[in-house]
Amino acid sequence: MEHIAAFMILIACSDDYQTCAEQPAPVVAYETVRQCEADLSPSIRMMITVEQGHALGKCVEIDPALFYEDAEIVWDVSAEGDLEVVLELINPEMTSPALAQSGPTDETRRLN
């Protein structure tokens, strides 16, 4: 059984960041954040060849136990092009702080 430690999120945005949409990642989940980060830049570059505007991406570390929980990936792109990502559990009975999120030290990779 694999140990899931991270997932990649890819977002394509218009030039003014007013319209953004999630794009498919090359892999569902990664065993390490390092593996995800190794795929991040090439994935963003590939997206740019297909999409116009801005391409954003981030690797998000998660608790492996949460991979099979009902959760929602919530993301937001600021007017400056900063990508924020949080994983929220759908089951309201489970109370757990910060299950997964991109921290301030995580660098959003962006290619314009």
Phi, psi and omega per residue, in radians:
M1 nan 2.353 -3.121
E2 -1.349 2.631 3.050
H3 -1.734 2.010 -3.093
I4 -1.651 2.172 -3.095
A5 -2.152 -0.274 -3.085
A6 -2.747 2.773 2.985
F7 -2.383 2.769 -3.141
M8 -1.882 2.439 3.016
I9 -2.135 2.328 3.129
L10 -2.115 2.331 -3.090
I11 -2.278 2.302 3.029
A12 -1.865 2.311 -3.103
C13 -2.244 2.719 3.023
S14 -1.189 2.963 -3.118
D15 -1.001 -0.565 -3.106
D16 -1.701 0.123 -3.137
Y17 1.089 0.292 3.129
Q18 -1.422 -0.471 3.138
T19 -2.178 2.080 -3.138
C20 -2.336 2.624 3.136
A21 -2.526 2.466 3.096
E22 -1.230 2.451 3.131
Q23 -2.000 2.718 3.133
P24 -1.179 2.374 3.068
A25 -1.495 2.696 -3.101
P26 -1.192 -0.420 -3.111
V27 -2.380 2.504 -3.125
V28 -1.145 -0.786 -3.108
A29 -2.710 2.828 -3.103
Y30 -2.156 2.601 3.097
E31 -1.309 -0.486 3.102
T32 -2.383 2.694 3.069
V33 -1.131 -0.635 -3.138
R34 -1.036 -0.726 3.101
Q35 -1.101 -0.730 3.114
C36 -1.088 -0.832 -3.115
E37 -1.105 -0.533 3.099
A38 -1.171 -0.536 3.132
D39 -1.552 -0.240 -2.990
L40 -1.117 -0.980 -3.101
S41 -1.052 -0.811 3.090
P42 -1.062 -0.610 3.135
S43 -1.174 -0.702 3.113
I44 -1.174 -0.749 3.116
R45 -1.062 -0.702 3.117
M46 -1.113 -0.671 3.141
M47 -1.136 -0.640 -3.108
I48 -1.144 -0.576 3.134
T49 -1.200 -0.388 -3.105
V50 -1.745 -0.688 -3.046
E51 -1.753 2.770 2.997
Q52 -1.882 2.795 -3.141
G53 1.665 -2.328 -3.062
H54 -1.996 2.543 3.070
A55 -2.105 2.231 -3.124
L56 -2.155 2.663 3.080
G57 -2.733 2.728 3.137
K58 -2.714 2.521 2.982
C59 -1.727 2.295 -3.086
V60 -2.063 2.175 3.107
E61 -1.376 2.409 -3.139
I62 -2.307 2.793 3.007
D63 -1.289 2.115 -3.099
P64 -0.934 -0.518 -3.130
A65 -1.175 -0.346 -3.087
L66 -1.495 -0.168 -3.049
F67 -1.033 -0.563 -3.105
Y68 -1.753 0.136 3.082
E69 -1.480 2.772 3.017
D70 -1.363 1.967 -3.102
A71 -2.481 2.825 3.140
E72 -2.164 2.346 3.054
I73 -1.546 2.070 -3.125
V74 -1.930 2.162 -3.131
W75 -2.295 2.745 3.127
D76 -2.587 2.500 3.083
V77 -2.040 2.203 3.128
S78 -1.364 2.953 3.114
A79 -1.089 -0.387 3.124
E80 -1.538 -0.097 3.127
G81 1.595 0.352 3.074
D82 -1.520 2.295 -3.117
L83 -1.783 2.180 3.060
E84 -2.036 2.403 -3.083
V85 -2.340 2.355 3.090
V86 -2.402 2.478 3.049
L87 -1.808 2.098 -3.123
E88 -2.011 2.298 3.091
L89 -1.238 2.463 3.118
I90 -1.440 -0.512 3.137
N91 -1.304 1.895 -3.085
P92 -1.232 -0.265 -3.131
E93 -1.270 -0.450 -3.128
M94 -1.498 2.086 3.122
T95 -1.942 1.986 3.141
S96 -2.579 2.258 -3.122
P97 -1.292 2.572 3.011
A98 0.578 1.254 -3.117
L99 -1.146 -0.745 3.057
A100 -2.865 2.392 3.057
Q101 -2.874 2.768 3.072
S102 -1.433 2.183 -3.102
G103 -1.485 2.960 -3.123
P104 -1.162 -0.363 3.132
T105 -1.477 -0.273 3.082
D106 -1.220 2.352 -3.141
E107 -1.668 2.206 3.027
T108 -1.364 2.246 3.079
R109 -1.638 2.313 -3.055
R110 -2.403 2.332 3.039
L111 -2.180 2.252 -3.109
N112 -1.892 nan nan
